[in-house]
Amino acid sequence: MLNHRKDQVPAVLVEWVVAERAGDAGGISDRLIEDFVAVGPLGFLLSKREWLDRHATGALRYDAFEIEEPQVRMYGAETVLVICRLSQRGTYRGNPVPTDTRASVLLVGDGASRRIAEIHMSFIAGTPGAPPIPGPPPGTVTR
């Protein structure tokens, strides 16, 4: 059964955002399942250890990290999919991170025991740090 709850972000995601913003690898770890996987905006994969190491080593630093435009979809009592915009400001190894990505975040478990199983991120074309919008610039006449 699919139940749309557009604006009710599950508590585990609110807690995860706080931990990500703070660079708290332990707090992040507590909110990820053991076989967590992330798909980055260029198609690379990160295991839980690799995701956490970005913070533990200090390679990733955020000045801002927020979930915006959440669309929450519940599939039964144990599966939740949140499609959202991740708006962030920060650096990875001294280079700016993209300011906005679209993310699908899969949560598993029931109620307070829910944790993040998977995150899939995509660039939002035209936002800082993303590839340009494909095709000719707007207003270009082609013959």
C-alpha positions in Angstrom: 0.0 0.0 0.0 1.4 3.4 -1.0 0.7 6.3 1.3 1.9 9.8 0.2 2.9 12.1 3.1 4.5 15.0 1.3 5.9 17.0 4.2 6.4 14.6 7.1 10.1 13.9 6.9 10.9 10.8 9.1 12.8 11.6 12.3 15.8 9.5 11.2 16.3 11.8 8.2 16.1 14.9 10.4 18.7 13.4 12.7 20.9 12.4 9.8 20.9 15.9 8.4 22.1 17.3 11.7 24.9 14.7 11.9 25.9 15.3 8.3 26.0 19.1 8.8 28.2 18.6 11.9 30.5 16.0 10.3 29.5 13.6 13.1 30.6 10.2 11.6 29.3 8.3 14.7 25.9 10.0 14.5 25.7 9.3 10.7 26.7 5.6 11.3 23.9 5.1 13.8 21.4 6.1 11.1 22.7 3.8 8.3 22.2 0.1 7.9 25.3 -2.0 7.8 25.1 -2.7 4.0 24.2 0.9 3.2 25.2 2.1 -0.3 25.2 5.5 -1.9 25.1 6.2 -5.6 26.8 9.5 -6.3 25.7 12.0 -9.0 28.4 10.7 -11.4 27.4 7.1 -10.8 30.1 6.1 -8.3 29.2 3.8 -5.4 30.1 4.4 -1.7 29.8 1.8 1.0 28.9 2.7 4.5 32.6 2.8 5.5 33.5 5.0 2.5 30.5 7.4 3.2 31.7 7.7 6.9 35.4 8.1 6.0 34.6 11.3 4.1 33.8 12.9 7.4 36.2 10.9 9.7 39.2 12.0 7.6 38.0 15.6 7.3 37.9 15.5 3.5 34.2 16.6 3.5 33.1 19.7 5.3 29.7 21.3 5.2 28.7 24.8 6.1 25.1 24.0 5.2 23.2 20.8 4.6 19.4 20.7 4.3 16.6 18.5 2.9 14.1 20.6 0.8 11.0 19.7 -1.3 10.5 16.3 0.4 8.1 13.8 -1.1 7.6 11.0 1.4 6.1 7.7 0.1 5.4 4.9 2.6 5.2 1.3 1.3 3.7 -0.6 4.2 5.0 -0.2 7.7 8.7 -0.9 7.0 9.7 0.8 3.7 9.8 4.6 3.1 11.1 6.4 0.1 11.9 10.1 0.4 12.6 12.0 -2.8 14.1 15.4 -2.0 16.4 18.1 -2.9 19.7 18.2 -0.9 20.9 21.7 -0.6 24.4 22.0 0.7 27.4 24.3 0.9 30.7 22.8 1.6 33.9 21.3 0.2 35.4 17.9 -0.5 39.2 17.8 -0.4 39.1 21.6 -0.7 36.8 21.7 -3.8 33.3 23.0 -3.6 30.5 20.4 -3.6 27.5 20.8 -5.9 25.0 23.1 -4.2 22.0 21.1 -5.0 21.3 17.4 -5.9 18.1 15.5 -6.2 18.1 12.5 -3.9 16.1 9.3 -3.4 16.6 8.1 0.1 15.4 4.6 1.0 14.5 3.9 4.7 13.9 0.5 6.1 12.6 -0.6 9.5 9.6 0.3 11.6 9.0 3.6 13.3 11.8 4.7 15.6 14.0 1.8 14.4 14.0 3.0 10.8 17.5 3.6 9.2 18.8 4.6 5.8 19.5 1.8 3.4 20.4 3.6 0.2 20.8 7.1 -1.2 20.9 7.9 -4.9 21.9 11.4 -5.9 21.6 13.2 -9.3 22.8 16.6 -10.3 20.1 19.2 -10.9 21.1 20.7 -14.3 21.8 24.4 -14.2 22.6 24.6 -10.5 26.2 25.5 -9.3 28.5 22.6 -9.5 26.3 20.6 -11.9 27.0 20.0 -15.6 25.3 22.4 -17.9 21.8 21.8 -19.2 22.2 19.8 -22.4 21.5 21.3 -25.8 21.8 24.7 -27.3 21.4 27.7 -25.0 17.8 29.0 -24.6 16.8 31.3 -27.4 19.3 29.8 -29.9 17.9 29.3 -33.4 19.0 26.2 -35.1 18.6 25.5 -38.9 
